[in-house]
């Protein structure tokens, strides 16, 4: 009863004093306009993804071969790591992708180091499989797409794209740019047949020799107080 009477008295006061409601409304409007400039507006708010992604390239292989030779080995190695919860794997033609969901409260960098150590220790990968890549899942804001096209070769378009990327990275506020829909450069080695016969070689021998000179050779491991340190001789040519 007291509340209803109070509201009735408040309304009556506003009716008698018409300047006060208008002044109050003006203060609220001006205050709202001033505070609107301080409100942070984001289409995609910042947040961290508690996931570690392991990807392995296995060229010229079927999904079944990728699962048997790569995915199962990674799953077996990472399931016992503290802080790793759900594990999802995808085996596709020529590549494997394993996503590890971390438990709440786990240090992301420490979990990344543990997963990297376990994956690097796997020695059952197929010979044709490339070195695994272990990274923390990240979310990036895509702001702008720039298309570069023309009646020129792929190499020219790629060079132009790299030039545009390098110039844009010099601008403040731009942190990262990815080139998409570009073909990887290739080096073609042509050997005359007469030269091969003169040295008693075949094209397979030449390809094997080039491959042998562009590898990463494991050198064993060292036992340390913080754990085993893997040694590797990097001799890969890209």
N, C-alpha and C positions, 0 to 999 in steps of 0.2 A: 504493500500500500504506500509505504514511504517512497519507494522507487518511482512509482507512477506519479506521485505528487511532485517529486523532484524533477522528473522529465517535463511535466506540465509547466512548472515554474521556469525551467530553462528555455522552453519554447516561447513562453510569454515574454521573457526578457529579450530574446532575440527579435521578437516582433516589435517590441517597443524601441529597441536600439538598432535601427537598420544599418547604421554605419559600422558597428562592430562585426556583424557577419560578413559584410563586404571586405572589411579590412582583414579578417581572419582568412577568407578565401584567397585574397591577394597574397598574403604571406605564404600560404600553402603552395600556391602556384609558383611564386618566385623561388621558394625553397626547393620545390621539386625540379624546376628547370636547372638550378645551380647544382643540385646533387646528381642530376642525370649525367653530367659531364664526368663525374667521378666513378660511375658504375662501369665495371669491366664487362665487356660484352665479347663472348667467344662463341663461334659456331661449334668448334670442337674443343672442349676444355682439356687442359693438360692432365695426363695421368700416365702412370707407369704400368707396363705389362709384365706381370710376374711369370714370364715364360722364357725358356731357353730353346733355341732352334738349332738342330744339327742337320746339315745338308751335305750330301755326298753325290758327286757326279759319277755315273757309271756308263760311259758312252756305248752305244750300240748294244744295249741289253734290254731284254723284255722286262715287264713288271714282275713276273715270277722270278726271274734271275736276280733282280734287285732285292726282292723280299728275302730270298734265301741267302744271298751273299752279303747283304749290307744291313737291311732293316733288322733282321733277327739278331744279328751280332750287336747292334747298337742297343736294342731293347734289353738284351741280357746284361749288358755292361752297366746301364744307367739305372736300372730298377732298384738297386740296392743303395743308392746314394741318399744320404739323409737330406730331407727337405724336398725331394722330388715326389710329387703326387701322381697326377694323371699323366699318362704317356700316350700320345697319338702319333701314328706313323702313316705315311703315304708313300707307296711304291709306284712310281710311274715309269714310263719308258725312258731309260737313260739317266734317271736320277732318283734319289731317295730323300725324304724329308721327315724328320722326327721332331715333334714338339713336346717339350717337357713342361708341364704346369707345376710351378713351385708352390709349396704350402705357405700359408699366411705367416708373416713375421720372419721369413727366411732371408738372410742377406743375399741379395741378387748376385753380387760380384763373387762372393765365396762359392755360391752354387755353380756359377759359370766356370770357375777354376776347377772345381771338383769334376764337373761333367767333361771339361776339356781333357783333364788328366786321364779319365777312364776311357774316353773315346780314342785318344792318342795311343793308348796301350793295346788296342785291338790289333791283332796281327793275322786275322783270318779274312781280311777283305780280299776280294779278287785282285789279281795283278793289274787289270785294266781300270780299276776304280781309282779315282783321283783322291787327293787328301781331303778329309772331312773338314767342314767349316762349322765352327760352334760360335754362336753369337747370341746376345740377349735380344729378345723381340722388342722392337721399337715401333712407335707410331709417329709418322711425320706428316706435317701439314702440306698438302699439295695446293699451291696457290695459283700457278699459271702453267699452261702448256704452250710451247713454242714449236711450230711446225716449220721444218726446213725442207723444201722440195725444189726440183728443177730437172731439166733434161740433161743430167750429167751422170757420171759413174757413181757407184756406191762409195768408193774411196773418197771422192771429192765431197760428197754429202757428209761423210763421217768427219773429214777434216774441218769442214765448215761448222758442223755441230760442236766439235771440240773447241774451236775458236770462240764461238758464241758462248759456250759454257764457261770458258776461262775468263772472258770479259765480264760476264754477269757475276761471277764469283768475286770480282773486285768491288762490287757495289755493296755498301753497308746494308745490313739486314738480310742478305742472302747467304745462307749457311751451306746449302747442299743442292746440287743439280745432278740429275741422272739422265744419261743418254738412253733412249729407248728405240726399239725397232732398228737397231744397227747391227750389221753383220760383223763378226769377229774377223780381224785381218788374218790373212793366210800367206804363207811363204811357199811358193812352188819351186821345187828343185827338179830341173830337167838335166838328165845326163845322156849324152849321145851314145847310141848303141855301140859304136866302134870303141868308145872309151871304156864301156863296161866290159866288152870282150877282151880288150887289151889287158885289163887287170883281173879278169876272171871273176867278175862280180855280176850280180843281178840287182834289179831295182829293190827287191826285198832286202838284200844285204845292205844297200845304202840307207833304206828307211830304218832298219834295225840299228845301224851305226849311229844315225842321228838321234834316235830315241835313247840309246845308251848314254849319250852325252848330255841329255836333258832330264835328269832324274834327281830325286832327293834320296840319298842313301842313309838308312838308319845306322847309327853308330853305337847302339847299346844304351845303357843307363848307368847313372851314378847314384849310390845310396847317400842321402843326406839326412840331417836331423829333421828337416821339414817334410821329407818324402823323397821318392825317386825322381831324379832329373833325367829326362830323355835327351839323348844326343842325336843330332841329325845333321848330315852334311848337305847343305842346300846347293844344288848344282843344276837347278831347273831353269831352262830358257823359255821365255814367253814370247 
